[in-house]
Amino acid sequence: MPYINVKVAGKLDKSQKEQIARQFSETLEKVAGKPQSTVYIVFDEVERENWAKGGQLLA
């Protein structure tokens, strides 16, 4: 049972999430032989003010 956790700064719309989920699932099937029906994907959308890079907040 593959589990993928996608963390992004900001929001994704439903269409973007569907496309990402489809492509990640297809890749796991092609590369690792894991059936798409066993792939779990969770999207964590984190407010940009809660992310920092190089000592600086993104927002």
C-alpha positions as CSV (number, residue, x, y, z in Angstrom):
1,M,0.0,0.0,0.0
2,P,2.0,3.0,-1.2
3,Y,1.3,6.3,0.7
4,I,2.3,9.6,-0.7
5,N,2.1,12.9,1.2
6,V,2.1,16.0,-0.9
7,K,2.9,19.2,1.0
8,V,2.4,22.4,-0.9
9,A,2.7,26.1,0.1
10,G,-0.6,27.6,-0.7
11,K,-3.7,26.1,-2.4
12,L,-4.3,23.7,-5.3
13,D,-7.6,23.5,-7.0
14,K,-9.5,20.2,-7.4
15,S,-8.4,19.8,-11.0
16,Q,-4.7,20.1,-10.1
17,K,-5.1,17.6,-7.3
18,E,-6.8,15.1,-9.6
19,Q,-4.0,15.5,-12.2
20,I,-1.3,15.1,-9.6
21,A,-3.0,12.0,-8.1
22,R,-3.5,10.4,-11.5
23,Q,0.1,10.9,-12.6
24,F,1.7,9.8,-9.3
25,S,-0.5,6.7,-9.3
26,E,0.4,5.9,-12.9
27,T,4.1,6.3,-12.1
28,L,4.0,4.0,-9.2
29,E,2.2,1.4,-11.3
30,K,4.7,1.7,-14.2
31,V,7.9,1.9,-12.1
32,A,7.1,-0.1,-9.0
33,G,4.4,-2.4,-10.2
34,K,1.9,-1.1,-7.6
35,P,-1.7,-1.2,-8.7
36,Q,-3.3,2.2,-8.8
37,S,-6.1,1.0,-6.6
38,T,-3.7,0.5,-3.7
39,V,-2.1,4.0,-3.8
40,Y,-3.1,6.5,-1.2
41,I,-2.3,10.2,-1.7
42,V,-2.8,13.0,0.9
43,F,-2.6,16.7,0.1
44,D,-1.5,19.0,2.8
45,E,-2.0,22.6,1.8
46,V,0.0,24.8,4.2
47,E,-0.4,28.5,4.4
48,R,2.6,30.3,2.9
49,E,3.2,32.1,6.2
50,N,3.8,28.7,7.8
51,W,6.7,27.9,5.4
52,A,10.2,29.3,5.5
53,K,13.2,28.9,3.2
54,G,16.6,30.2,3.8
55,G,15.5,31.8,7.1
56,Q,12.7,33.8,5.4
57,L,8.9,33.1,5.5
58,L,7.4,32.6,2.0
59,A,4.6,35.1,2.8
